[in-house]
Amino acid sequence: MWSGPRSGRGDCIGCTRARTCNDGRLTVRRVLALCIVAVGELVGCSRATAPPPNVLLVVIDTLRADRLGTYGGTHGLTPFLDSLAGGAYVFHQAYAQSSW
């Protein structure tokens, strides 16, 4: 009986080369697993984005802009809306559709 490299024990005589091949496969698997974990950590550790700004649309029927303190009207008539507009974006050229 022949006990060479093709004797049914794999491609190697003994275990020396077989261990090298298996260790190489394990090393590739370990490196691959480490890369997957590292990418997961990098994605999970990204900076949190700022929350989107809140949007409040105030819609009032039959209110003239010149009555609001924000638009140059008498202060004190609409104190809540004036204080709200003090820390918000205010549109000075807004148009609305009207039938009259």
N, C-alpha and C positions, 0 to 999 in steps of 0.2 A: 504494500500500500504506500502510496506516495504522500508525503506530509509537507508538500510545498505550499505556496501561497493560495492555490486553488483547491485546497483539500476540504472545503466546506466550512471553514472557520472564518470566512470573510476574505478580505483581500490581503491580510497580513499574516506573517508567521508569528505565532505567539500573540501577545497582547500589546506590545509596545506601540505599534503604529495605530492600532484600533483605539487605544486610549487617547492618543493624540487627536485622532479624528473626532471622537466623542467629546473631548475637552474643547476642541475647536467649536463644535456645534453648541455646546453649553455656553461658551464664551459669547458667541454671536447672539444666543437667546438672552443672555444676561445684559449685553450691551443694548439690544433692542428693547428689553423691558425697562432698562434705565432711561433710554431716550423717551419712551412713552411716558414714564413717570415725570421726567424733567419737563416735557412739553406740557403735560397737565398742570404741573406746578406753575409754569410761566404764564399759562393762560389764566389760572386761578388767582395769580398774584398781580394781575394788571390793575392799574389805577381805576378806581370807581369813577364813572362819569357823573357829572353834575345832574341832579334831577331836572327834568324839563320845567320851564316856568309855568306858573298857573295862569290861566286865561279867564278873565271875568269880563263879560260883555254886558254893559248896562244899557238896557233898551227901555226907554220911557216914551210913551205916546204923549203928544202935545206938551212938550217942554222946550222952551226956547233956550238956545245956548247962551244968550246974553243975560240970562237970569242966574247962571251958575257963576260962582266966584272964580272958578278955574278959567273961565273964558272972559273975565273982566266985569262980571256983574257985581251986584251988592254982596259983600261978604256977610255971612251969617244966615243967609236964606237956606243954604244947603251945606251945613257944616260937615256932615258925614261924607258926602260926595267930594267936597273940597279936600278933606284930609286923605281920602282914598286916592284922589288924583295927584296929591303931593308926592307920593312914592310910586307912581306908575307911569306908563307911557300914555300920553294924551294926544289924540289926533285932532289937529286944528282945522283940517279941511276934510271933513267927513260929510258925505251926502247921502240922503235917504230918498227913496221914491215916495211920492205923495200924489194923491189924486186931486188935491186942492191947492 
